Amino acid sequence: MGVAGEVQYQPYPGPQDQVQVQQVIVTGPAPRTNVILSWISCICCFPIGLVAVVKAHDADRRLMYRGDLDGARRSAEVAKYFAIAALVVAGIIILGGTGFLIFLFGFLLPSIDPS
């Protein structure tokens, strides 16, 4: 403590020392991130399904950590489109393979003479 009449100054934080806190208010229901659909599509058709998984987790990250509802909604929509595309491609491959096997064993192999 100083002498009577002496003023002591407390250091005041300057602009570089101030911390700004942003509060994110989420309004409305959280968008569906389509994580489960993406993983199922990744199992069915890996290359396209992998893109769906990455976008679904990006939507989840945007929603949980950043509070970015619009970005999460956009990423979830992209994930859903890629997941559906992967399931359609897997269905075409399965149907095409089944049709080929039916053609092979039903028409080609019986017409070959074993002798």
Wavefront OBJ file of the C-alpha trace (Angstrom):
o trace
v 0.000 0.000 0.000
v 1.201 3.404 -0.784
v 1.440 6.716 0.999
v -1.793 8.553 1.857
v -3.117 10.335 -1.206
v -1.184 8.153 -3.628
v -3.309 6.475 -6.303
v -2.603 2.922 -7.275
v -3.701 1.778 -10.704
v -4.937 -1.695 -11.495
v -3.906 -2.999 -14.905
v -6.841 -2.842 -17.293
v -6.953 -5.511 -19.958
v -6.348 -4.044 -23.379
v -8.243 -4.974 -26.543
v -5.899 -7.876 -27.219
v -6.640 -9.391 -23.803
v -10.410 -9.333 -24.101
v -12.247 -12.518 -24.869
v -15.498 -12.484 -26.799
v -17.967 -15.257 -26.163
v -20.533 -16.092 -28.794
v -23.700 -17.811 -27.808
v -25.278 -19.986 -30.449
v -29.018 -20.363 -30.180
v -30.375 -23.310 -32.112
v -33.962 -22.875 -33.183
v -36.110 -25.597 -34.598
v -35.525 -29.317 -34.667
v -32.076 -30.645 -35.382
v -31.701 -32.024 -38.912
v -31.299 -35.746 -39.427
v -27.661 -36.437 -40.242
v -28.335 -39.780 -42.031
v -25.346 -41.499 -40.407
v -26.980 -44.953 -40.222
v -28.190 -44.817 -43.825
v -24.698 -43.764 -44.897
v -23.008 -46.672 -43.124
v -25.484 -49.159 -44.627
v -24.823 -47.733 -48.089
v -21.077 -47.910 -47.436
v -21.426 -51.638 -46.784
v -23.418 -52.108 -50.004
v -21.309 -49.967 -52.356
v -18.053 -48.811 -50.798
v -16.805 -45.929 -52.992
v -20.080 -44.006 -53.152
v -21.097 -44.970 -49.627
v -17.817 -43.657 -48.254
v -18.635 -40.190 -49.565
v -22.023 -40.449 -47.854
v -20.369 -41.392 -44.550
v -17.941 -38.457 -44.748
v -20.750 -35.990 -45.488
v -22.967 -37.427 -42.725
v -20.200 -37.053 -40.173
v -19.529 -33.546 -41.456
v -23.204 -32.743 -40.820
v -22.932 -34.210 -37.337
v -19.802 -32.164 -36.615
v -21.377 -28.956 -37.903
v -24.440 -29.505 -35.776
v -22.785 -30.552 -32.537
v -19.668 -28.409 -32.363
v -20.447 -25.349 -34.445
v -24.199 -25.046 -34.144
v -24.409 -24.445 -37.903
v -27.919 -25.682 -38.675
v -27.928 -24.668 -42.332
v -24.536 -26.233 -43.030
v -25.568 -29.382 -41.194
v -28.792 -29.563 -43.185
v -26.917 -29.170 -46.500
v -24.335 -31.827 -45.595
v -27.072 -34.198 -44.442
v -28.918 -33.770 -47.754
v -25.739 -34.500 -49.740
v -25.104 -37.552 -47.542
v -28.646 -38.790 -48.193
v -28.273 -38.373 -51.972
v -24.963 -40.254 -52.043
v -26.367 -43.004 -49.788
v -29.370 -43.481 -52.068
v -27.098 -43.510 -55.119
v -24.901 -46.164 -53.482
v -27.933 -48.330 -52.697
v -29.255 -47.980 -56.258
v -25.855 -48.918 -57.733
v -25.631 -51.908 -55.374
v -29.130 -52.985 -56.402
v -28.257 -52.748 -60.095
v -25.093 -54.792 -59.538
v -26.981 -57.459 -57.582
v -29.800 -57.680 -60.140
v -27.341 -57.708 -63.034
v -25.264 -60.437 -61.423
v -28.348 -62.506 -60.661
v -29.596 -62.092 -64.234
v -26.210 -63.133 -65.583
v -26.134 -66.250 -63.408
v -29.665 -67.205 -64.456
v -28.681 -66.732 -68.088
v -25.459 -68.698 -67.622
v -26.868 -71.678 -65.735
v -30.322 -71.660 -67.305
v -29.514 -71.220 -70.985
v -25.829 -71.501 -71.828
v -24.619 -74.417 -69.745
v -27.533 -76.803 -70.529
v -27.057 -76.233 -74.250
v -23.404 -77.373 -74.131
v -23.054 -81.038 -75.070
v -20.960 -82.827 -72.434
v -19.647 -85.480 -74.828
l 1 2 3 4 5 6 7 8 9 10 11 12 13 14 15 16 17 18 19 20 21 22 23 24 25 26 27 28 29 30 31 32 33 34 35 36 37 38 39 40 41 42 43 44 45 46 47 48 49 50 51 52 53 54 55 56 57 58 59 60 61 62 63 64 65 66 67 68 69 70 71 72 73 74 75 76 77 78 79 80 81 82 83 84 85 86 87 88 89 90 91 92 93 94 95 96 97 98 99 100 101 102 103 104 105 106 107 108 109 110 111 112 113 114 115
